[in-house]
Each structure stands twice: as C-alpha cells, then as structure tokens.
Amino acid sequence: MKNILILKDKDLIGGPSIWLKYLIRGFSDKEQEIHIKRPALPTLSKIRKYNLIHIYEFSIYSLLITKIALFYKIPVLTTLHGNFLSSSKYQNPIKRILIVSTVKSCLKNATLITTPST
C-alpha cells in the first residue's frame, strides 16, 4: 500500500471541494492510504514516509515541501486550478508577485502537472 499526501491549505467551497472529493475517491479505489494535511513545519519532517505528494493550493510551505520531495526523489503531482492567478488579481502588486513566484516555483519542481476538467 502506498502513502499519498494531499496538501490542503484552506477550507474549500464549491468546485474545488467537489474536485477534492473525487480525487480522494479515485485514490481510495486503488487502495491507497490517503493523508490530507495542511502544509506546515511538522509535515516537513515526515515527508520521507510518503510515496506521492499532491498539491493544489500553493504556499511557502508547499514550496518547501516540493523542494524537499525533489531532494528525496518523491514524485510531486500538482493540480493547477484556473483561478490561481485570477484570485490574486485584486491583491496589492507586491503580494501578487510573491503569489505568482511561489506558484511558478512549485510548478517547476512538480513531477507532473494536471488541470481539472469535466
């Protein structure tokens, strides 16, 4: 049985919450052990016990986790939702630059990038 870590950054509503439910069901059908955690420092120390890491919310912790996963050669699956840039559109310019830089770095470290679709 493989351990899969799904990084969940915040409470989801609407489409992303439904998408996450289907993602978990898809992994569970394959008899995988799913761990849903918020990206935080304690998660960093336990990264080696996972066989796959999935991120769909981007933060500084997500960036650190992808860097550590890259070091340990743990595959990182990243799902890019269409609203990742549009949600930062109304942020101040400095915060927007930080958000976009973090997302780009996470994507650069990903093993595979997916997008949700119908």
C-alpha positions, 0 to 999 in steps of 0.5 A, spaced: 500 500 500 502 506 498 502 513 502 499 519 498 499 526 501 494 531 499 496 538 501 490 542 503 491 549 505 484 552 506 477 550 507 474 549 500 467 551 497 464 549 491 468 546 485 474 545 488 471 541 494 467 537 489 474 536 485 477 534 492 472 529 493 473 525 487 480 525 487 480 522 494 475 517 491 479 515 485 485 514 490 481 510 495 479 505 489 486 503 488 487 502 495 491 507 497 492 510 504 490 517 503 493 523 508 490 530 507 494 535 511 495 542 511 502 544 509 506 546 515 513 545 519 511 538 522 509 535 515 516 537 513 519 532 517 515 526 515 515 527 508 520 521 507 514 516 509 510 518 503 510 515 496 506 521 492 505 528 494 499 532 491 498 539 491 493 544 489 493 550 493 500 553 493 504 556 499 511 557 502 510 551 505 508 547 499 514 550 496 518 547 501 515 541 501 516 540 493 523 542 494 524 537 499 520 531 495 525 533 489 531 532 494 528 525 496 526 523 489 518 523 491 514 524 485 510 531 486 503 531 482 500 538 482 493 540 480 493 547 477 486 550 478 484 556 473 483 561 478 490 561 481 492 567 478 485 570 477 484 570 485 490 574 486 488 579 481 485 584 486 491 583 491 496 589 492 502 588 486 507 586 491 503 580 494 501 578 487 508 577 485 510 573 491 503 569 489 505 568 482 513 566 484 511 561 489 506 558 484 511 558 478 516 555 483 512 549 485 510 548 478 517 547 476 519 542 481 512 538 480 513 531 477 507 532 473 502 537 472 494 536 471 488 541 470 481 539 472 476 538 467 469 535 466 
